[in-house]
Amino acid sequence: MLNLDIVLTLVFSIVMLIFMIFPAMKITEWIESKIEIPEKWHNYLMFVITLLLALAIGLFLRFA
């Protein structure tokens, strides 16, 4: 049962990756307006935020 929950959460998250790119870009721009972040960290920060948002939505879709 636990493996099925993990697999379904990841499937929902993979689908949501495309849709979470724009919110991640906006969140990254907002963070950069508040805190001075080096340019080389911009893409890394956006990637991490995209993954976190997609996982959060995947968890919500699976368990809500």
C-alpha positions as CSV (number, residue, x, y, z in Angstrom):
1,M,0.0,0.0,0.0
2,L,2.8,2.4,0.8
3,N,4.5,1.8,-2.5
4,L,1.3,2.5,-4.4
5,D,1.0,5.8,-2.5
6,I,4.5,6.8,-3.5
7,V,4.1,5.8,-7.1
8,L,0.8,7.7,-7.5
9,T,2.2,10.8,-5.8
10,L,5.2,10.8,-8.2
11,V,2.9,10.2,-11.2
12,F,0.7,13.2,-10.2
13,S,3.9,15.3,-9.5
14,I,5.5,14.5,-12.9
15,V,2.3,15.8,-14.7
16,M,2.4,19.0,-12.6
17,L,6.0,19.8,-13.4
18,I,5.1,21.6,-16.6
19,F,2.4,23.7,-14.9
20,M,4.6,24.7,-11.9
21,I,7.3,26.3,-14.0
22,F,5.5,29.7,-14.3
23,P,4.8,30.0,-10.5
24,A,8.4,29.0,-9.8
25,M,9.6,31.7,-12.1
26,K,7.5,34.3,-10.3
27,I,8.5,33.1,-6.8
28,T,12.2,33.2,-7.9
29,E,11.8,36.7,-9.1
30,W,10.1,37.7,-5.8
31,I,12.9,36.1,-3.8
32,E,15.5,37.9,-5.9
33,S,13.8,41.2,-5.3
34,K,14.0,40.7,-1.6
35,I,17.4,39.0,-1.3
36,E,20.6,39.4,-3.4
37,I,21.2,36.0,-5.0
38,P,24.1,35.3,-7.4
39,E,23.2,34.8,-11.0
40,K,24.5,31.2,-11.1
41,W,22.0,30.2,-8.4
42,H,19.0,31.5,-10.3
43,N,18.4,28.4,-12.4
44,Y,19.1,26.1,-9.5
45,L,16.6,27.9,-7.2
46,M,13.9,27.9,-9.9
47,F,14.4,24.1,-10.4
48,V,14.2,23.4,-6.7
49,I,11.1,25.5,-6.3
50,T,9.5,23.8,-9.3
51,L,10.1,20.4,-7.8
52,L,8.8,21.4,-4.4
53,L,5.6,22.9,-5.9
54,A,5.0,19.8,-8.1
55,L,5.5,17.5,-5.1
56,A,3.2,19.6,-3.0
57,I,0.5,19.5,-5.7
58,G,1.1,15.8,-6.2
59,L,0.6,15.1,-2.5
60,F,-2.5,17.2,-2.5
61,L,-4.0,15.4,-5.5
62,R,-3.2,12.0,-4.0
63,F,-4.4,12.5,-0.4
64,A,-7.0,15.3,-0.5
